[in-house]
Amino acid sequence: MSTLLAVSEPATEYVAATGTLSSLWVLLALPAFGATTILLLRGRTRTWGPYLAIATCGAAFAWALVSFLELRGLENRSVDLHLWSWIPVNGFQVDAGLLYDPLSATFTLLITGVGLLIHIYSLGYMEHDERRWLFFGYLNLFVTAMLLLVLGNSYLALYVGWEGVGLASYLLISWYFWKPSAATAGKKAFIANRVGDVGLSLAIMVMFATLGTTSFEGVFGSAEQLTAGAATAIGLLLLLGACGKSGQFPLHTWLPDAMEGPTPVSALIHASTMVTAGVYLIARSMPVYVQSPDAQLVVSIIGAITLVIGCVIGCVYDDIKKVLAYSTVSQIGYMFLAVGIPGAGAIAILHLLTHGFFKACMFLSAGSVMHGMNDQVDMRRFGALRKVMPVTFGCMLVGYLAIIGIPPFAGFFSKDLIIEHAFNQGGTRGAVLGTVALVGAGITAFYMTRLMLMTFFGKKRWTADVHPHESPAVMTGPMVLLGVGSVVSGFLLVRGDALVHWLEPVLPEQEQEHVFEAITVSIMTVGVSLLGVLAAYLLVHRKAVPHFPPVAVSPLTTAARNNLYLDSLNESLLMRPGQYLTRMLVWFDNRGIDGAVSAVAAGVGGSSGRLRRLQTGFVRSYALSIFAGAMLVAGSLLLVRIGP
């Protein structure tokens, strides 16, 4: 059993921004200017629009770097920049402002840095697309929304960026909207994120109802006043929002389908922006989770479940982008598992950063493979590409070694620490979560080795119309830089606990009693990963690659290729009830509300039609009617007269 020490409270007092930091809004204004210019001028930016997008993103990265360096020199590394009074309505006062602290500074560097490389890569990848200018406008819009998400100083400001990211992702995922699969993938991502957004919006409402504020400073400063029930409710609702944006169980099914967008979109969404938003939300809300250990435990459990799902499904796909997509699902699961461990939030951010490098590198490398293989994605039609695409192979190899955790590559440092912290919780919780994380490392090594063997080794399985070739420098250059990051980022960030100390004002570290020593965990992790590599070699490399189209497979493989039937489950739980409710409401509207109105109208119309028959226009008819009426009146009077 491990003894957990108390977690110190994160800093909740912010100082006013001065100097360069008083111009933090420029970080948002630069990519927003690029997006606005391109989207308003449209086709007139066909020639220079992409370069404007790259320039604004590059300038934003430079500004983020300058701001980061100035923040490092401050004693209080948390500054607030008030912009204007946004919503002044009686007791509901919301200011538009930015919060710049170690957590948001880290994310701005990741978003703008990796985003810039993806912008440059897109210049070559989208070279022949007639709407390339529009694509770059959407990329700038994506970066702007993501920066607002991580820089906003309140949950409402975060929510605006949150929805902006959802819009931009929909536009980019459904880029090839004339393809039914792409249009469906865009709608699926949009709807799945809306389900999660309900959780986030309800959490914000509960915050205001219980604490009277939605600002980070106000919420975190008053978090101790929350009852256990309120803290748990807010924590679980925030988790629902995070699951939608970061593709965690049970809302993860949209993320692999997002591969229908161009490869740079996959790299942007899966590496440095959208899927990391959920991790940021949980990490930013840590003072709330400190008040609810139950909600924090649920975060780790969701991460562990998602980790396993991503690993299992990643083993059976032959689509290179789908394998990487489920790998992202699994790796984000590691981050959720870590951020749900008391005091391990900085470790989750460490893995988020290293993952941003090696996963972006792998996605861009996969795009390079597709570029040389006429946009084919089926690995059964690849093989022996390492000789004709040496730079692409080298970059993919570096990313592969990083993700399976081979020292000294980046993933080794971050994944080992997550597994170590999982075990160090002690008891049944530590044993279960630690074992899941460890086994996940072995399965990750298996399916990533399978990807490498089927793509770059073995015999040529190319179709007749394919002539593989290396990508141009505008594509390989960003890949190489990300490959370098995949090698050195882990070591640089853990050296002297650099990242842990940097994030301490926001994510305080918690000391734990070691169940396993660090060296023991490293040996176990590397050993399990090597077993996964060996299994892939024996089961994939030494056997013939299955023919195309696919041969008969086992029921487990069929289930995995159908996303373990979780799409069907979500349809049954979320979509079908909504459809039935809609049909019932339509029936009630037609038969009940409209039916009653129609019945009254029909009664009046029918009665008037029958009464109209009495209006013949003939004088003799009217005279006869008058005579009959007179006789009726006379008869009535006579009966009254002779009555008793």
CORMOMO-V994294 format. One line per field, one symbol per residue. ss: DSSP state (A for helix, B for strand, O for the rest). burial: I if it has 16 or more other ideal C-beta (glycine too) atoms within 10 Angstrom, else O. A space follows every 10 residues. Layout:
BEGIN
ss=???
burial=???
END
This chain:
BEGIN
ss=OOOOOOOOOO OOOOBBOOAA AAAOAAAAAA AAAAAAAAAA AAAAAOOOAA AAAAAAAAAA AAAAAAAAAA AAOOOOOBBB BBBBBBBBBO OBBBBBBBBB BAAAAAAAAA AAAAAAAAAA AAAAAOOOOO OAAAAAAAAA AAAAAAAAAA ABOBAAAAAA AAAAAAAAAA AAAOOOOOOA AAAAAAAAAA AAAAAAAAAA AAAAAAAAAA AOOOBAAAAA AOAAAOOAAA AAAAAAAAAA AAAAAAOOOO OOAAAAAAAA OOAAAAAAAA AAOAAAAAAA AAAAOAAAAA OOAAAAAAAA AAAAAAAAAA AAAAOOOOBA AAAAAAAAAA AAAAAAAAAO OOOOAAAAAA AAAAAAAAAA AAAAAAAAAA AAOOOOOBAA AOOOOOOOOA AAAAAAAAAA AAAOOOOOOA AAAAAAAAAA AAAOOOAAAA AAAAAAAAAA AAAAAAAAAA AAAAAAOOOO OOOOOOOOOO OOAAAAAAAA AAAAAAAAAA AAAAAAAAAA AAAOOOOOOO OOOOOOOAAA AAAAAAAAAA AAAAAAAAAA AOOOOOOOOO OOOOAAAAAA AOAAAAAAAA AAAAAAAAAA AAAAAAAAAA AAAAAAAAAA AAAAAAAAAA AAOOOOOOAA AAAAAAAAAA AAAAAAAAAA AOOO
burial=OOOIOOIOOI IIOIOOIOOO IOOIIOIIII IIIIIOIIIO OOOOIOOOII OIIIOIIIII IOIIOOIIOI IOOIOOIIII IOOOOOOOOO OOOIIIIIII IIIIIIIIII IIIIIIIIII IIIIIIOOOO OIIIIIIIII IIIIIIIIII IIIIIIIIII IIIIIIOIII IIIIIOOOOO OIOOIIOIII IIIOIIIOII IIIIOIIIOI IOIIIIIIII IIIOOIOOOI IIIIIIIIII IIIIIIIIII IIIIIIIIII IIIIIIIIII IIIIIIIIII IIIIIIIIII IIOOIIIIII IIIIIIIIII IIIIIIIIII IIIIIIIIII IIIIIIIIII IIIIIIIIII IIIIIIIIII IIIIIIIIII IIIOOIIIII IIIOIIOIIO IIIIIIIIII IIIIIIOOII IIIIIIIIII IIIIIIOOOI OOIIOIIIOI IIIIIIIIII IIIIIIIIOO IIOOOOOIOI IOOOIIIIII IIIOIIIOII IOIIOOOOII OIIIIIIIII OIOOIIOOOO IIOIIIOIIO OIIOIIOOOI OOOOIOOOOO OOOOOOOOII OOIIOIOOOI OOOOOOOOOO OOOOOOOOOO OOOOOOOOOO OOOOOOOOOO OOOOOOOOOO OOOOOOOOOO OOOOOOOOOO OOOO
END
